[in-house]
Amino acid sequence: MNLKKLTGLILILVMVLSLSACSSADKGGTKKKFIMGIDPEYPPFSYMDDQGAYTGFDVEVCKAVCDELGWELEVFGVNWDQKLVQLDANECDCVWSGMTILDSMKEAGYVISKPYFYNSQVLLVKEDSGIASSSDLAGKDVAVQLGTSGEALLNEDLADLAATFGNVVTCDSFLKCFTELAGNAVDAVFVDLPVALSYTKENAGYTIIDEELGAEEYGIAFRSGDKELCSQVDDAIQKLVKNGTYKKIADKYPDIVDNLIFLNQ
């Protein structure tokens, strides 16, 4: 074999080996990282377990979505009052944590997923408080989390009711709201129903006033222009619903099952 032919064969072999290496890299390469923005103190949707890991219904569903799509999940705890600022700053790819779908978000250009949960706002009080309805809170102090639909309701649709309260005390997490109630710094907490149910299950001496003060739906928020990403997540969730994975996750959180839209259509 002459030198020219040998050189040609060597070049072909190098090219084949290079293509093989590229193919192997693609198969074993770095997965797409999907950063999920959550409220880290929002049980049963998103919270930290006893081992210090994030969990909850939303977190488990997102993990299953990432497994379905071959993505790597990273969970990022946002400041709930600044959640959309952090989303716009690319600190996370979505906000997915019992987030109420608001017309104002759509008008601002955010891409919103299909709604997945029916929610209502309620008042949580101490059992021995003598408070049986919202009218009993006239002149009394009520806590609410900053940046929530509950705060928006008290400032807008329920402003007349809020005007009867002594004070509306804003806290940066529901846990701080509950701490204020436990220490008698406030007389009630205005809170999402599933969070109130979760809290009363874990803590004795509290009750939920039988009065729903605002109906809403939860969804997932993406940045403007991320319609394709939103569609990928929506489609993956529907696959989880069809193959039974979604229900298996939901069964771990019985307090919310009846209000999960995809399981009760």
N, C-alpha and C positions, 0 to 999 in steps of 0.2 A: 504493500500500500504506500502510495507516495505521500509526501508531507502535506500537500494541499488537501487531499482527501481526508487524511487523519485530522487535520485542523478543523475541517468541516464537520466531521463526526463529533469532535470534542465540543464544538459550538452548539450543535444540536443537543448533545447530552446536557450541557450546562443550561440550555433553555428549558428542557424537560424538567430538570431538577428544580429550577427556579419556579416554574409553574406549579409543581407539586408542593413546594414550600409555601407558595402564596395560598394555595387551596387549603393546606393544613392550617395556616394562620387564620384564614377566614372561618374555618370550622371551630378552631379553638381560641379565636380572638376575643377581645374585650367586648362584653355585652353592652348594649345601650343602658345607660343609667337613667332611671326615672325617679325624680325627687318628689316625694309626696309631702305637701305642706299640711300639718295638722295642728289642732289645739291639743297640747299634750296633757291637758287636764279636763277631758270631756268624755267621761264614761257614760254609756258603754261603747261609744263610737271610736274614741281614741284616748289612750291613757298609758301610763307606765305600769308594768306588772311588778310583782315582788322581786323579780330577778333584774329589774332595771331595764327591761326591754319594752319597746312600744308595742301595744297590742290594741284590741278592740275590734268591733265589727268592721268599721271602715278600713282599718289597717289590714285585717285578715283578707278582706275582699281585694284590696289593692295588691297584696302579695300574690294572691291567686291570679289576678289579671297579669301581673308581671311574669309569673311562671308560664301562663298561657302564651304570652307574646315573646318570651325569651329575653326579658329585660331583667336588669339588676335593680332591686328596690333600695332606695335610701329614704328614710323617714326624717323629716325636718320639722322641728317644733317652731311654729311661728308665734309672734306676738299678735293675738287675735285682733286687736284694735288696728294693727298695721298690716294685716294679712295681704291685702291687695297691693300695697306698696312693695312688700317683699316679693310677691308674685311678679310684679312688673320689673323688679330689679333682678329677676332670674335666680333668686335664691331657692326657688322651687319651681316645679313644672305645673303644679296645680294646687288648689286648696281643696282638700277633701276631708272634711271632718264635721259632719253634721251641719253643713253650711246652708243657710236659708237662701233660696233663689229669690232675688229681689229685682224688680223692674229697673231700678237705678243701675244695677250692674250690667244688665243687658244694654241699656241705653248708653252706658260708658264703653261698650264694645267688647266686654268679656264674653268668651264662648262658654256656654253652660251646657252640661250634660243633660241627659234625660233625668227627670226627677225620680228619686228612688225611695223616698220616705215621706209620709204624712206626719206633720208635727203640730203641736199646739203649745201655747204658753200658759203656764199655771203659776199659782202662788204657793210657796212652801212656808209653813209656819210651825212653831212648836205646838205639840199636842195640848198642852195646858194653857195656851195663850188666850183662849176664849174667842179667837178670830175664826169666823165661819164663812165669811164672804169678803169680797174686795171692799165693800162699803164699810166694813168694820175697821179698815185701815186708815180711815180719815184721821189726820193729824199724827199718824205713825210713820216710821221710817222703813223704807223698802230698798233692798240692795238689788243691783242688776249688773251683769258683766258688760264691760265696755266693748263696743264694736259688734254687739249681737242684735238680732232682730228684736229681741225683747227691749233693748234700750231704744231702738228706733220706734217701736210701738208706743212706748211711754212718751216719746218726744212728738209723735205725730197722731196716729189714730186713737190712742188712749191718753192723749194729753189732758183731757178733761178729768179722767180718773186720777192721773198722776198729780194734778193740781190739788186734789184733796189730801194727798199724802203730806206728812210733815216734811220729809226730805226724800229725795231719790239719791241713794248712795251708789256710786259707780266703783266697781272693782275690776282689776285686770284679769281675774279668773273666777270661775264659779266656786272653786274651793275657798277662795278668800271671801266670797259672798256668804258661804255656809259658815265660815269661821266667825264672821260678823254676827250672824244669827245665833250661833252657839254661845257667843259671849254677850248676848243681849244688846249689842250695839245697834242692831236693826230688829224690826218686828217680823219681817217677811223677806223672802227672796223671790224675785220674778224670774222664772227659769223655764227652760224647755222641759216638756213632760218626761221624756226618757231619762234625762239627767236627774230630775226629781225622783223618779221611780228608783233609779239606781242608788241614789243617796239614802232614801228611806229604807231600802232593803239592807243597807250596810250600817245604818245608824238608827238606833231606837229613839223614840221621843219626838218624832217629827211627823207631820201629816200634810197631805196635799189638799188644798181647798178644791171642792168639786165645782169648778167654774173655769171653763176654757175661755181664754181671753184673746186668742189670736190663732188662726189656722194658717199653715204654711207648708211648703215642701222643701226637702233637702235636695241639693245637687252638687256637682263638682264644677269648680270654676277653673278655666284655662285662660291664658292671655289671648288678646285679640290676634287673630291670624293663626291660631292653633286649632282650627277646625278639624284638620286631618288627625291630629293627636287625640282630640276629643272623640272622634269617630272610632278610632282604634280601641280606645278604652271602653266606649259604649258597646261596641261589637263584642269585645272580649267578655264583658259582664253578661251579655245575653247568652254567650256560649256557656258560661258558668251556671246560668239559670237553667239552661236546657239539659246540661249533663248532671245536675243535682249538686254540684259543689257549692253553689250559692246557698241552697237550703241547709246543707250540712253546717256551713258557717253560721247561718242565722239561728239554727237550733241551739247554739251555745248562748244566745242572747234572747231568752224567751220574752223579756219585757218589750221588745221592739218588733217581734215577728208579725204581729197583727197589723202593723202600720207600714210594713215593707211593700211598696207598690208592686214590684215584680213578682211577689209571691201571693198577691191578693187582687189580681186583675180579673 
